[in-house]
Every structure is written in C-alpha cells, then in structure tokens.
C-alpha cells in the first residue's frame, strides 16, 4: 500500500526552479503590474500539481514574479477592497456635508 507523503514545507532550489518555470508559463503581468494566472491556474492548483503546499507556490511567485492583484486574486480580498471603497465614499460624502454654523433655537 502506498503511503501518503505530506506536502513539503521547504522546497529545494531545484523544486523552487521547477515551480518558478511552471508559474512563469501559466501567467503574465497584468496592466497594473500584478501577476495574473491564466484561466484554471492558481497557487492552489499548481501546489496540487506538484504536491507542494499553496504557501510554497505563493512564496516562489511573490519572490520572483510578484503579487496577485488584490482586486482579482481572491474573492474574499476583492470583497474587502469593495467594502473599503464603499466606506471611503461614505467618508467623502460625510466630509462634503457641512452642518449649519449656528443652530437657531
């Protein structure tokens, strides 16, 4: 019976280069300067392909190719940025609203 081998937490130089070369082939830099995977690829899917951890792949990608766009890299992160934009807009509206200088009684 084949024994399950847990994902490696530390990659050798050779493994890092294999991941780097693969990641480089399945993505590109977007117009905003962020790394963008082609459809069907992600840190998670590449980690599964190699049998490494998602953190292994993310570390190689960040170190050599850059960060994912926070607007498109993760649905959760996109929601956070959308909420931040909404709060910023509300703050701008509140700043634009001026209260009367004198309150008449």
DRENTORKOL-3810 file (N, C-alpha, C; in nm, 4 decimals):
REM DRENTORKOL-3810
@n.u->0.0845; n.v->-0.1188; n.w->0.0000; ca.u->0.0000; ca.v->0.0000; ca.w->0.0000; c.u->0.0885; c.v->0.1245; c.w->0.0000
@n.u->0.0527; n.v->0.2210; n.w->-0.0876; ca.u->0.1312; ca.v->0.3441; ca.w->-0.0983; c.u->0.1029; c.v->0.4341; c.w->0.0218
@n.u->0.2104; n.v->0.4808; n.w->0.0809; ca.u->0.1975; ca.v->0.5670; ca.w->0.1966; c.u->0.1805; c.v->0.7118; c.w->0.1511
@n.u->0.0905; n.v->0.7866; n.w->0.2178; ca.u->0.0681; ca.v->0.9271; ca.w->0.1851; c.u->0.1887; c.v->1.0094; c.w->0.2305
@n.u->0.2423; n.v->1.0877; n.w->0.1382; ca.u->0.3530; ca.v->1.1761; ca.w->0.1714; c.u->0.2980; c.v->1.3171; c.w->0.1881
@n.u->0.3156; n.v->1.3766; n.w->0.3050; ca.u->0.2633; ca.v->1.5117; ca.w->0.3247; c.u->0.3377; c.v->1.6113; c.w->0.2366
@n.u->0.2728; n.v->1.7220; n.w->0.2003; ca.u->0.3399; ca.v->1.8238; ca.w->0.1203; c.u->0.4651; c.v->1.8750; c.w->0.1900
@n.u->0.5642; n.v->1.9089; n.w->0.1114; ca.u->0.6880; ca.v->1.9619; ca.w->0.1689; c.u->0.6670; c.v->2.1049; c.w->0.2162
@n.u->0.7261; n.v->2.1371; n.w->0.3289; ca.u->0.7149; ca.v->2.2742; ca.w->0.3775; c.u->0.8327; c.v->2.3590; c.w->0.3320
@n.u->0.9425; n.v->2.2954; n.w->0.2985; ca.u->1.0600; ca.v->2.3681; ca.w->0.2486; c.u->1.1007; c.v->2.3049; c.w->0.1163
@n.u->1.1105; n.v->2.3872; n.w->0.0141; ca.u->1.1475; ca.v->2.3366; ca.w->-0.1179; c.u->1.2972; c.v->2.3500; c.w->-0.1405
@n.u->1.3513; n.v->2.2551; n.w->-0.2125; ca.u->1.4913; ca.v->2.2650; ca.w->-0.2530; c.u->1.5018; c.v->2.3690; c.w->-0.3639
@n.u->1.6235; n.v->2.4089; n.w->-0.3972; ca.u->1.6433; ca.v->2.5048; ca.w->-0.5052; c.u->1.5860; c.v->2.4502; c.w->-0.6356
@n.u->1.6106; n.v->2.3238; n.w->-0.6623; ca.u->1.5609; ca.v->2.2613; ca.w->-0.7848; c.u->1.4074; c.v->2.2649; c.w->-0.7891
@n.u->1.3429; n.v->2.2351; n.w->-0.6766; ca.u->1.1965; ca.v->2.2379; ca.w->-0.6711; c.u->1.1436; c.v->2.3791; c.w->-0.6913
@n.u->1.2105; n.v->2.4764; n.w->-0.6290; ca.u->1.1691; ca.v->2.6162; ca.w->-0.6456; c.u->1.1784; c.v->2.6573; c.w->-0.7925
@n.u->1.2836; n.v->2.6140; n.w->-0.8605; ca.u->1.3003; ca.v->2.6488; ca.w->-1.0013; c.u->1.1942; c.v->2.5799; c.w->-1.0877
@n.u->1.1567; n.v->2.4569; n.w->-1.0537; ca.u->1.0507; ca.v->2.3875; ca.w->-1.1274; c.u->0.9182; c.v->2.4630; c.w->-1.1132
@n.u->0.8881; n.v->2.5047; n.w->-0.9905; ca.u->0.7653; ca.v->2.5806; ca.w->-0.9667; c.u->0.7724; c.v->2.7139; c.w->-1.0415
@n.u->0.8842; n.v->2.7842; n.w->-1.0294; ca.u->0.9009; ca.v->2.9134; ca.w->-1.0968; c.u->0.8792; c.v->2.9004; c.w->-1.2474
@n.u->0.9430; n.v->2.8037; n.w->-1.3094; ca.u->0.9295; ca.v->2.7867; ca.w->-1.4543; c.u->0.7859; c.v->2.7546; c.w->-1.4943
@n.u->0.7185; n.v->2.6742; n.w->-1.4137; ca.u->0.5797; ca.v->2.6404; ca.w->-1.4431; c.u->0.4904; c.v->2.7629; c.w->-1.4273
@n.u->0.5051; n.v->2.8335; n.w->-1.3160; ca.u->0.4233; ca.v->2.9525; ca.w->-1.2892; c.u->0.4440; c.v->3.0565; c.w->-1.3989
@n.u->0.5683; n.v->3.0734; n.w->-1.4403; ca.u->0.6015; ca.v->3.1708; ca.w->-1.5450; c.u->0.5292; c.v->3.1377; c.w->-1.6764
@n.u->0.5089; n.v->3.0086; n.w->-1.7027; ca.u->0.4443; ca.v->2.9658; ca.w->-1.8267; c.u->0.2919; c.v->2.9803; c.w->-1.8233
@n.u->0.2327; n.v->2.9847; n.w->-1.7041; ca.u->0.0867; ca.v->2.9831; ca.w->-1.6950; c.u->0.0298; c.v->3.1161; c.w->-1.6447
@n.u->0.1025; n.v->3.2235; n.w->-1.6646; ca.u->0.0539; ca.v->3.3539; ca.w->-1.6223; c.u->0.1288; c.v->3.4666; c.w->-1.6899
@n.u->0.0953; n.v->3.5886; n.w->-1.6503; ca.u->0.1571; ca.v->3.7074; ca.w->-1.7078; c.u->0.1371; c.v->3.8259; c.w->-1.6121
@n.u->0.2069; n.v->3.9341; n.w->-1.6395; ca.u->0.1904; ca.v->4.0571; ca.w->-1.5617; c.u->0.0749; c.v->4.1348; c.w->-1.6226
@n.u->-0.0213; n.v->4.1740; n.w->-1.5392; ca.u->-0.1371; ca.v->4.2489; ca.w->-1.5899; c.u->-0.1004; c.v->4.3966; c.w->-1.6062
@n.u->-0.1891; n.v->4.4781; n.w->-1.6658; ca.u->-0.1575; ca.v->4.6198; ca.w->-1.6893; c.u->-0.1278; c.v->4.6991; c.w->-1.5626
@n.u->-0.1760; n.v->4.6519; n.w->-1.4467; ca.u->-0.1499; ca.v->4.7205; ca.w->-1.3202; c.u->-0.0196; c.v->4.6762; c.w->-1.2559
@n.u->0.0523; n.v->4.5834; n.w->-1.3199; ca.u->0.1807; ca.v->4.5381; ca.w->-1.2681; c.u->0.1724; c.v->4.4194; c.w->-1.1741
@n.u->0.0559; n.v->4.3577; n.w->-1.1622; ca.u->0.0388; ca.v->4.2414; ca.w->-1.0758; c.u->0.0499; c.v->4.1130; c.w->-1.1578
@n.u->0.0839; n.v->4.0039; n.w->-1.0910; ca.u->0.0881; ca.v->3.8744; ca.w->-1.1567; c.u->-0.0547; c.v->3.8230; c.w->-1.1710
@n.u->-0.0864; n.v->3.7689; n.w->-1.2873; ca.u->-0.2197; ca.v->3.7137; ca.w->-1.3128; c.u->-0.2037; c.v->3.5775; c.w->-1.3770
@n.u->-0.2674; n.v->3.4781; n.w->-1.3149; ca.u->-0.2662; ca.v->3.3446; ca.w->-1.3724; c.u->-0.3632; c.v->3.3370; c.w->-1.4894
@n.u->-0.3293; n.v->3.2553; n.w->-1.5890; ca.u->-0.4234; ca.v->3.2244; ca.w->-1.6953; c.u->-0.5374; c.v->3.1439; c.w->-1.6335
@n.u->-0.6501; n.v->3.1377; n.w->-1.7046; ca.u->-0.7669; ca.v->3.0638; ca.w->-1.6535; c.u->-0.7279; c.v->2.9241; c.w->-1.6086
@n.u->-0.7922; n.v->2.8794; n.w->-1.5036; ca.u->-0.7770; ca.v->2.7448; ca.w->-1.4476; c.u->-0.6503; c.v->2.7257; c.w->-1.3654
@n.u->-0.5678; n.v->2.8281; n.w->-1.3494; ca.u->-0.4477; ca.v->2.8148; ca.w->-1.2675; c.u->-0.4559; c.v->2.9074; c.w->-1.1467
@n.u->-0.3990; n.v->2.8608; n.w->-1.0385; ca.u->-0.3907; ca.v->2.9376; ca.w->-0.9146; c.u->-0.2757; c.v->2.8799; c.w->-0.8329
@n.u->-0.2378; n.v->2.9483; n.w->-0.7267; ca.u->-0.1358; ca.v->2.8924; ca.w->-0.6372; c.u->-0.1795; c.v->2.7546; c.w->-0.5892
@n.u->-0.3080; n.v->2.7417; n.w->-0.5585; ca.u->-0.3612; ca.v->2.6163; ca.w->-0.5056; c.u->-0.3539; c.v->2.5033; c.w->-0.6089
@n.u->-0.3945; n.v->2.5312; n.w->-0.7324; ca.u->-0.3934; ca.v->2.4253; ca.w->-0.8345; c.u->-0.2509; c.v->2.3838; c.w->-0.8704
@n.u->-0.1598; n.v->2.4799; n.w->-0.8709; ca.u->-0.0197; ca.v->2.4485; ca.w->-0.9020; c.u->0.0416; c.v->2.3680; c.w->-0.7877
@n.u->0.0079; n.v->2.4039; n.w->-0.6645; ca.u->0.0565; ca.v->2.3271; ca.w->-0.5488; c.u->0.0092; c.v->2.1827; c.w->-0.5574
@n.u->-0.1171; n.v->2.1633; n.w->-0.5940; ca.u->-0.1707; ca.v->2.0272; ca.w->-0.6074; c.u->-0.0979; c.v->1.9516; c.w->-0.7192
@n.u->-0.0675; n.v->2.0196; n.w->-0.8272; ca.u->0.0032; ca.v->1.9584; ca.w->-0.9405; c.u->0.1399; c.v->1.9036; c.w->-0.8975
@n.u->0.2112; n.v->1.9823; n.w->-0.8183; ca.u->0.3456; ca.v->1.9429; ca.w->-0.7757; c.u->0.3473; c.v->1.8634; c.w->-0.6454
@n.u->0.2383; n.v->1.8675; n.w->-0.5692; ca.u->0.2366; ca.v->1.8011; ca.w->-0.4397; c.u->0.3032; c.v->1.8838; c.w->-0.3311
@n.u->0.3085; n.v->2.0153; n.w->-0.3504; ca.u->0.3647; ca.v->2.1070; ca.w->-0.2519; c.u->0.2502; c.v->2.1815; c.w->-0.1844
@n.u->0.2835; n.v->2.2690; n.w->-0.0911; ca.u->0.1803; ca.v->2.3491; ca.w->-0.0262; c.u->0.1517; c.v->2.4738; c.w->-0.1092
@n.u->0.0339; n.v->2.5275; n.w->-0.0883; ca.u->-0.0040; ca.v->2.6524; ca.w->-0.1549; c.u->0.0926; c.v->2.7648; c.w->-0.1150
@n.u->0.1381; n.v->2.7612; n.w->0.0103; ca.u->0.2326; ca.v->2.8619; ca.w->0.0581; c.u->0.3662; c.v->2.8511; c.w->-0.0154
@n.u->0.4076; n.v->2.7267; n.w->-0.0486; ca.u->0.5308; ca.v->2.7087; ca.w->-0.1266; c.u->0.5205; c.v->2.7828; c.w->-0.2589
@n.u->0.4106; n.v->2.7582; n.w->-0.3293; ca.u->0.3916; ca.v->2.8190; ca.w->-0.4615; c.u->0.3799; c.v->2.9708; c.w->-0.4501
@n.u->0.3019; n.v->3.0179; n.w->-0.3542; ca.u->0.2844; ca.v->3.1622; ca.w->-0.3352; c.u->0.4179; c.v->3.2291; c.w->-0.3045
@n.u->0.5007; n.v->3.1643; n.w->-0.2257; ca.u->0.6315; ca.v->3.2199; ca.w->-0.1912; c.u->0.7198; c.v->3.2351; c.w->-0.3148
@n.u->0.7212; n.v->3.1325; n.w->-0.3993; ca.u->0.8009; ca.v->3.1388; ca.w->-0.5225; c.u->0.7458; c.v->3.2483; c.w->-0.6135
@n.u->0.6138; n.v->3.2514; n.w->-0.6314; ca.u->0.5523; ca.v->3.3518; ca.w->-0.7187; c.u->0.5799; c.v->3.4922; c.w->-0.6699
@n.u->0.5570; n.v->3.5176; n.w->-0.5416; ca.u->0.5795; ca.v->3.6516; ca.w->-0.4869; c.u->0.7250; c.v->3.6932; c.w->-0.4994
@n.u->0.8158; n.v->3.6002; n.w->-0.4702; ca.u->0.9575; ca.v->3.6324; ca.w->-0.4718; c.u->1.0142; c.v->3.6589; c.w->-0.6105
@n.u->0.9573; n.v->3.5959; n.w->-0.7121; ca.u->1.0145; ca.v->3.6069; ca.w->-0.8464; c.u->0.9264; c.v->3.6785; c.w->-0.9470
@n.u->0.7948; n.v->3.6721; n.w->-0.9283; ca.u->0.7047; ca.v->3.7256; ca.w->-1.0307; c.u->0.6110; c.v->3.8334; c.w->-0.9779
@n.u->0.5908; n.v->3.8412; n.w->-0.8502; ca.u->0.5093; ca.v->3.9484; ca.w->-0.7933; c.u->0.3818; c.v->3.8994; c.w->-0.7277
@n.u->0.3095; n.v->3.9949; n.w->-0.6733; ca.u->0.1849; ca.v->3.9674; ca.w->-0.6022; c.u->0.0691; c.v->3.9543; c.w->-0.6997
@n.u->-0.0347; n.v->3.8847; n.w->-0.6541; ca.u->-0.1590; ca.v->3.8809; ca.w->-0.7282; c.u->-0.2312; c.v->4.0129; c.w->-0.7075
@n.u->-0.3096; n.v->4.0538; n.w->-0.8053; ca.u->-0.3883; ca.v->4.1756; ca.w->-0.7924; c.u->-0.4913; c.v->4.1550; c.w->-0.6828
@n.u->-0.4916; n.v->4.2391; n.w->-0.5796; ca.u->-0.5873; ca.v->4.2196; ca.w->-0.4709; c.u->-0.7320; c.v->4.2320; c.w->-0.5173
@n.u->-0.7547; n.v->4.2999; n.w->-0.6297; ca.u->-0.8906; ca.v->4.3139; ca.w->-0.6817; c.u->-0.9395; c.v->4.1859; c.w->-0.7484
@n.u->-0.8482; n.v->4.1042; n.w->-0.7987; ca.u->-0.8900; ca.v->3.9847; ca.w->-0.8724; c.u->-0.8297; c.v->3.8561; c.w->-0.8174
@n.u->-0.7335; n.v->3.8661; n.w->-0.7287; ca.u->-0.6630; ca.v->3.7473; ca.w->-0.6826; c.u->-0.7423; c.v->3.6551; c.w->-0.5937
@n.u->-0.8348; n.v->3.7083; n.w->-0.5170; ca.u->-0.9113; ca.v->3.6266; ca.w->-0.4233; c.u->-1.0487; c.v->3.6889; c.w->-0.4057
@n.u->-1.1541; n.v->3.6095; n.w->-0.4123; ca.u->-1.2883; ca.v->3.6654; ca.w->-0.3918; c.u->-1.3027; c.v->3.7342; c.w->-0.2561
@n.u->-1.2429; n.v->3.6773; n.w->-0.1525; ca.u->-1.2508; ca.v->3.7380; ca.w->-0.0198; c.u->-1.1805; c.v->3.8733; c.w->-0.0175
@n.u->-1.0600; n.v->3.8796; n.w->-0.0732; ca.u->-0.9851; ca.v->4.0051; ca.w->-0.0741; c.u->-1.0581; c.v->4.1096; c.w->-0.1576
@n.u->-1.1176; n.v->4.0680; n.w->-0.2685; ca.u->-1.1943; ca.v->4.1609; ca.w->-0.3505; c.u->-1.3090; c.v->4.2200; c.w->-0.2703
@n.u->-1.3775; n.v->4.1386; n.w->-0.1894; ca.u->-1.4871; ca.v->4.1888; ca.w->-0.1067; c.u->-1.4365; c.v->4.2917; c.w->-0.0067
@n.u->-1.3212; n.v->4.2662; n.w->0.0510; ca.u->-1.2629; ca.v->4.3615; ca.w->0.1462; c.u->-1.2329; c.v->4.4940; c.w->0.0763
@n.u->-1.1726; n.v->4.4884; n.w->-0.0424; ca.u->-1.1421; ca.v->4.6117; ca.w->-0.1160; c.u->-1.2696; c.v->4.6841; c.w->-0.1565
@n.u->-1.3725; n.v->4.6103; n.w->-0.1956; ca.u->-1.5002; ca.v->4.6727; ca.w->-0.2302; c.u->-1.5600; c.v->4.7438; c.w->-0.1091
@n.u->-1.5533; n.v->4.6786; n.w->0.0068; ca.u->-1.6048; ca.v->4.7420; ca.w->0.1291; c.u->-1.5236; c.v->4.8655; c.w->0.1662
@n.u->-1.3924; n.v->4.8576; n.w->0.1516; ca.u->-1.3092; ca.v->4.9746; ca.w->0.1795; c.u->-1.3453; c.v->5.0903; c.w->0.0880
@n.u->-1.3716; n.v->5.0623; n.w->-0.0389; ca.u->-1.4095; ca.v->5.1668; ca.w->-0.1343; c.u->-1.5435; c.v->5.2286; c.w->-0.0950
@n.u->-1.6366; n.v->5.1450; n.w->-0.0500; ca.u->-1.7670; ca.v->5.1966; ca.w->-0.0079; c.u->-1.7529; c.v->5.2857; c.w->0.1157
@n.u->-1.6720; n.v->5.2431; n.w->0.2120; ca.u->-1.6512; ca.v->5.3230; ca.w->0.3327; c.u->-1.5841; c.v->5.4555; c.w->0.2965
@n.u->-1.4857; n.v->5.4500; n.w->0.2075; ca.u->-1.4175; ca.v->5.5725; ca.w->0.1649; c.u->-1.5166; c.v->5.6688; c.w->0.0997
@n.u->-1.6063; n.v->5.6166; n.w->0.0157; ca.u->-1.7068; ca.v->5.7009; ca.w->-0.0499; c.u->-1.7996; c.v->5.7626; c.w->0.0536
@n.u->-1.8418; n.v->5.6861; n.w->0.1530; ca.u->-1.9267; ca.v->5.7401; ca.w->0.2593; c.u->-1.8545; c.v->5.8495; c.w->0.3377
@n.u->-1.7258; n.v->5.8275; n.w->0.3650; ca.u->-1.6486; ca.v->5.9291; ca.w->0.4367; c.u->-1.6383; c.v->6.0572; c.w->0.3542
@n.u->-1.6207; n.v->6.0436; n.w->0.2239; ca.u->-1.6143; ca.v->6.1615; ca.w->0.1366; c.u->-1.7466; c.v->6.2374; c.w->0.1386
@n.u->-1.8584; n.v->6.1632; n.w->0.1351; ca.u->-1.9894; ca.v->6.2268; ca.w->0.1400; c.u->-2.0103; c.v->6.2994; c.w->0.2731
@n.u->-1.9668; n.v->6.2353; n.w->0.3820; ca.u->-1.9792; ca.v->6.2998; ca.w->0.5130; c.u->-1.8927; c.v->6.4245; c.w->0.5221
@n.u->-1.7722; n.v->6.4181; n.w->0.4670; ca.u->-1.6841; ca.v->6.5351; ca.w->0.4680; c.u->-1.7427; c.v->6.6490; c.w->0.3857
@n.u->-1.8118; n.v->6.6144; n.w->0.2777; ca.u->-1.8702; ca.v->6.7168; ca.w->0.1913; c.u->-1.9931; c.v->6.7818; c.w->0.2546
@n.u->-2.0586; n.v->6.7106; n.w->0.3432; ca.u->-2.1776; ca.v->6.7624; ca.w->0.4096; c.u->-2.1344; c.v->6.8574; c.w->0.5192
@n.u->-2.1836; n.v->6.9798; n.w->0.5140; ca.u->-2.1461; ca.v->7.0760; ca.w->0.6182; c.u->-2.2675; c.v->7.1072; c.w->0.7041
@n.u->-2.2461; n.v->7.1052; n.w->0.8324; ca.u->-2.3520; ca.v->7.1385; ca.w->0.9261; c.u->-2.3650; c.v->7.2896; c.w->0.9336
@n.u->-2.4861; n.v->7.3391; n.w->0.9648; ca.u->-2.5012; ca.v->7.4841; ca.w->0.9795; c.u->-2.4078; c.v->7.5355; c.w->1.0900
@n.u->-2.3519; n.v->7.6530; n.w->1.0671; ca.u->-2.2579; ca.v->7.7084; ca.w->1.1656; c.u->-2.3283; c.v->7.7472; c.w->1.2954
@n.u->-2.4516; n.v->7.7924; n.w->1.2829; ca.u->-2.5283; ca.v->7.8274; ca.w->1.4027; c.u->-2.6588; c.v->7.7496; c.w->1.4039
@n.u->-2.6901; n.v->7.7020; n.w->1.5179; ca.u->-2.8184; ca.v->7.6316; ca.w->1.5330; c.u->-2.9162; c.v->7.7313; c.w->1.5900
@n.u->-3.0268; n.v->7.7560; n.w->1.5174; ca.u->-3.1280; ca.v->7.8517; ca.w->1.5648; c.u->-3.2218; c.v->7.7813; c.w->1.6612
@n.u->-3.2460; n.v->7.8473; n.w->1.7741; ca.u->-3.3357; ca.v->7.7897; ca.w->1.8752; c.u->-3.4716; c.v->7.8489; c.w->1.8656
END
